[in-house]
Amino acid sequence: MRRKAIVRLCVLVVLQVNQISIIFGWEPLPYDEEQIYEFLSTVSMVIVTLWVWWKNNNITNEAIAADEVREHLKEEKKKGR
């Protein structure tokens, strides 16, 4: 939850700085739409790549079976056996 709150606050600060810059006549982002799109697309791709790499993406039957055994062991441990 803390991470989400920090992200929301950072986005708010960026938007406020951008709006204040517009009010005073400064060009806050001297980039065209295509450059902004390319940047956001690249950032999104990097984030998704890291997320997929970090998550446990088991595909083989053996890996799926191992996950089931691991989950069963976790449940047994919670029950105190």
SVG drawing of the C-alpha trace seen along z (x, -y; Angstrom):
<svg xmlns="http://www.w3.org/2000/svg" viewBox="-4 -33 17 66">
<polyline fill="none" stroke="black" stroke-width="0.4" points="0.0,0.0 2.8,-2.4 4.3,-2.0 0.9,-2.9 0.6,-6.0 4.1,-7.1 3.4,-6.6 0.2,-8.6 2.0,-11.4 4.8,-11.5 2.3,-11.7 0.5,-14.5 3.7,-16.5 4.6,-16.1 1.2,-17.2 1.2,-20.2 4.7,-21.3 3.5,-20.9 0.3,-22.9 2.2,-25.7 4.7,-25.8 1.8,-26.2 0.3,-29.0 3.6,-31.0 4.0,-30.5 6.8,-28.0 6.8,-25.0 7.0,-22.2 7.6,-19.3 9.3,-20.4 8.6,-17.1 6.0,-16.2 3.4,-13.5 5.4,-10.9 8.4,-11.3 6.2,-11.1 4.4,-8.0 7.8,-6.3 9.1,-7.1 5.9,-5.8 5.9,-2.7 9.5,-2.0 9.0,-2.5 5.9,-0.3 7.8,2.4 10.6,2.4 8.2,2.5 6.2,5.4 9.4,7.2 10.7,6.9 7.3,7.9 7.1,11.0 10.7,12.0 10.1,11.6 6.8,13.6 6.9,17.3 5.8,18.3 5.8,22.0 4.9,23.6 6.0,27.2 3.9,29.9 6.7,30.6 7.0,27.0 3.2,26.8 3.3,30.0 6.1,28.6 4.1,25.5 1.2,27.6 3.5,29.5 5.0,26.2 1.5,24.8 0.5,28.0 3.6,27.8 2.7,24.2 -0.8,25.1 0.5,27.9 2.9,25.6 0.1,23.1 -1.9,25.8 1.0,26.6 1.6,30.2"/>
</svg>
